[in-house]
Amino acid sequence: MARVVVDVMLKPEILDPQGKAVHGALPRLGFEGVVDVRQGKRFELELDGELTEERLHEVNRIAGTLLSNPVIEDFSVHVPQDAR
């Protein structure tokens, strides 16, 4: 069994209202020094069998087709250290 993580973030040029809301709340809660906040999504996929280059390519296709909106979001796929 293999685990792969997909992180999805809005592209830098896209406004992030949730990130702005969190950023605005931080000083009210006593947290200082945070310059900006961007909010994103994290997906953890458990895969059958071994993790091969072909399987990683398939996960990239899943991320680009279903897990993200490529018009406004970027994604990255990585294998956590503890999953190797």
Backbone bond lengths (Angstrom), bond angles and torsions (degrees), N, CA, C in turn:
res aa  C-N    CA-C-N  psi(-1)  N-CA   C-N-CA  omega(-1)  CA-C   N-CA-C  phi
1 M - - - 1.449 - - 1.529 108.04 -
2 A 1.312 116.50 136.16 1.461 121.98 -179.46 1.527 109.11 -124.24
3 R 1.332 115.23 149.81 1.468 120.19 177.69 1.517 108.49 -120.26
4 V 1.337 115.25 134.39 1.455 122.38 178.69 1.522 107.28 -128.12
5 V 1.335 116.75 140.48 1.454 122.00 179.91 1.524 109.25 -111.49
6 V 1.332 115.30 134.07 1.462 121.92 175.04 1.524 107.30 -116.71
7 D 1.322 116.52 120.06 1.462 122.39 175.27 1.519 108.14 -103.82
8 V 1.339 115.82 130.49 1.462 121.69 -178.71 1.523 108.13 -120.39
9 M 1.330 116.18 127.93 1.466 122.01 179.18 1.520 109.18 -131.81
10 L 1.346 114.95 148.52 1.453 118.85 172.36 1.523 108.89 -62.18
11 K 1.328 116.55 145.41 1.460 120.21 175.84 1.527 108.25 -62.11
12 P 1.331 117.58 150.69 1.476 120.89 -175.44 1.524 114.11 -55.97
13 E 1.320 117.56 -32.07 1.467 120.09 -177.21 1.534 113.46 -81.86
14 I 1.336 117.32 -4.82 1.466 121.92 -179.97 1.524 109.28 -92.78
15 L 1.332 116.75 131.17 1.462 121.04 177.51 1.523 110.25 -63.00
16 D 1.322 116.57 144.54 1.461 122.91 -177.70 1.532 109.15 -124.34
17 P 1.341 117.95 87.11 1.465 119.90 -176.97 1.531 113.80 -61.58
18 Q 1.335 117.60 -36.05 1.470 119.08 178.88 1.522 110.53 -66.63
19 G 1.314 116.75 -42.47 1.456 120.31 177.55 1.523 111.59 -61.84
20 K 1.337 116.18 -41.00 1.466 120.18 178.04 1.523 111.05 -64.26
21 A 1.336 117.31 -39.86 1.465 120.71 178.95 1.525 111.01 -63.33
22 V 1.327 117.19 -43.60 1.462 121.08 178.21 1.525 109.47 -64.18
23 H 1.330 116.84 -43.81 1.459 121.05 179.83 1.527 110.84 -60.11
24 G 1.330 116.48 -41.29 1.454 119.97 178.61 1.517 113.64 -67.70
25 A 1.333 117.36 -29.90 1.464 121.46 -178.55 1.530 112.82 -78.45
26 L 1.310 117.89 -26.62 1.457 120.62 -174.72 1.531 113.50 -56.66
27 P 1.342 119.87 -50.33 1.471 118.87 179.60 1.529 112.62 -63.16
28 R 1.320 116.82 -34.62 1.470 119.70 178.13 1.523 111.88 -64.87
29 L 1.332 115.70 -24.83 1.466 120.73 179.11 1.531 112.21 -95.52
30 G 1.327 116.30 4.33 1.461 120.33 176.37 1.513 115.46 92.38
31 F 1.330 117.63 10.04 1.462 120.82 179.53 1.524 109.08 -99.63
32 E 1.321 116.71 123.40 1.460 121.92 -177.34 1.523 110.27 -117.19
33 G 1.319 115.65 160.42 1.458 121.08 172.28 1.515 115.59 90.43
34 V 1.324 119.25 0.38 1.462 121.04 177.13 1.527 107.51 -87.45
35 V 1.312 116.86 119.90 1.455 122.20 -174.29 1.533 111.97 -82.94
36 D 1.322 118.12 -37.11 1.461 121.22 -178.55 1.518 109.06 -156.92
37 V 1.318 116.43 157.60 1.463 122.79 176.67 1.523 107.81 -135.01
38 R 1.321 116.69 131.62 1.465 122.45 172.36 1.521 106.51 -121.35
39 Q 1.303 116.69 133.47 1.458 122.43 -178.60 1.521 108.54 -100.07
40 G 1.331 117.08 143.48 1.453 121.04 -179.78 1.520 111.91 -144.34
41 K 1.327 115.10 -168.31 1.460 122.49 179.62 1.527 108.81 -126.96
42 R 1.329 115.23 149.53 1.464 121.41 176.91 1.522 107.60 -129.44
43 F 1.312 115.81 130.25 1.463 122.20 176.74 1.523 108.21 -119.62
44 E 1.325 117.07 134.57 1.461 121.97 173.72 1.518 107.76 -113.30
45 L 1.309 116.35 120.98 1.461 122.17 -179.11 1.513 109.63 -108.61
46 E 1.313 116.93 126.24 1.467 122.78 173.55 1.526 107.11 -96.66
47 L 1.316 116.93 125.04 1.455 122.69 -176.38 1.515 111.17 -113.20
48 D 1.316 116.27 144.43 1.468 121.29 173.08 1.516 109.63 -68.81
49 G 1.314 116.67 147.39 1.451 121.61 171.64 1.505 114.58 68.49
50 E 1.330 114.35 -160.39 1.460 121.80 -176.55 1.518 111.14 -80.43
51 L 1.320 114.70 154.14 1.453 120.96 176.77 1.525 108.53 -91.71
52 T 1.313 116.40 109.32 1.458 122.42 -179.87 1.528 109.29 -109.33
53 E 1.317 115.95 169.99 1.469 120.37 176.15 1.526 110.63 -59.33
54 E 1.319 116.18 -38.08 1.472 120.81 178.55 1.530 110.91 -63.24
55 R 1.323 117.62 -42.03 1.466 121.35 178.08 1.523 111.09 -65.58
56 L 1.343 116.99 -40.71 1.466 120.27 176.79 1.519 111.07 -62.74
57 H 1.317 116.88 -38.90 1.466 120.81 176.52 1.534 109.95 -62.37
58 E 1.332 116.25 -40.70 1.462 120.89 177.89 1.534 111.28 -63.39
59 V 1.329 117.42 -41.59 1.461 121.29 177.48 1.527 110.21 -62.89
60 N 1.331 117.52 -39.45 1.464 120.44 175.89 1.526 111.13 -61.64
61 R 1.306 117.54 -39.21 1.469 120.91 177.05 1.526 110.77 -65.81
62 I 1.336 116.96 -40.57 1.473 121.46 177.06 1.526 109.64 -61.11
63 A 1.323 116.10 -45.87 1.469 120.98 -178.58 1.524 111.37 -63.00
64 G 1.310 117.26 -41.14 1.453 120.85 -178.57 1.504 114.47 -77.77
65 T 1.335 116.97 -19.60 1.462 121.33 -177.31 1.516 113.00 -99.78
66 L 1.332 116.73 -41.94 1.463 120.64 -170.95 1.530 114.03 -115.76
67 L 1.319 117.12 -41.83 1.463 120.22 -171.79 1.519 113.75 -83.00
68 S 1.312 117.61 -17.95 1.464 120.32 -178.74 1.520 110.21 -135.21
69 N 1.318 114.43 161.61 1.456 121.53 171.83 1.522 106.08 -105.84
70 P 1.329 118.53 102.37 1.460 120.76 -172.26 1.528 114.27 -62.71
71 V 1.321 118.53 -14.57 1.451 120.67 178.12 1.532 110.44 -71.51
72 I 1.335 117.42 -38.25 1.473 120.81 -174.89 1.523 113.94 -120.66
73 E 1.347 118.11 -5.70 1.463 120.49 -175.64 1.520 111.80 -127.73
74 D 1.323 115.03 148.67 1.464 123.37 169.60 1.525 107.30 -108.14
75 F 1.319 116.69 156.04 1.462 119.72 176.12 1.517 109.82 -138.57
76 S 1.330 114.43 156.75 1.463 120.77 172.61 1.520 108.07 -134.06
77 V 1.314 115.22 145.38 1.465 122.55 -179.84 1.519 107.18 -117.21
78 H 1.330 116.15 130.56 1.457 118.73 175.49 1.527 110.58 -147.65
79 V 1.319 113.89 159.49 1.456 121.90 178.54 1.524 106.95 -103.75
80 P 1.339 118.02 118.92 1.469 119.77 179.44 1.531 111.45 -61.38
81 Q 1.328 115.79 149.15 1.465 120.89 -179.80 1.524 111.71 -56.79
82 D 1.327 117.71 -40.05 1.469 120.13 -176.64 1.519 112.92 -75.91
83 A 1.338 117.97 -4.97 1.462 121.10 -179.92 1.518 112.20 -97.77
84 R 1.323 117.33 -1.14 1.481 119.41 -177.21 1.489 111.63 -87.87
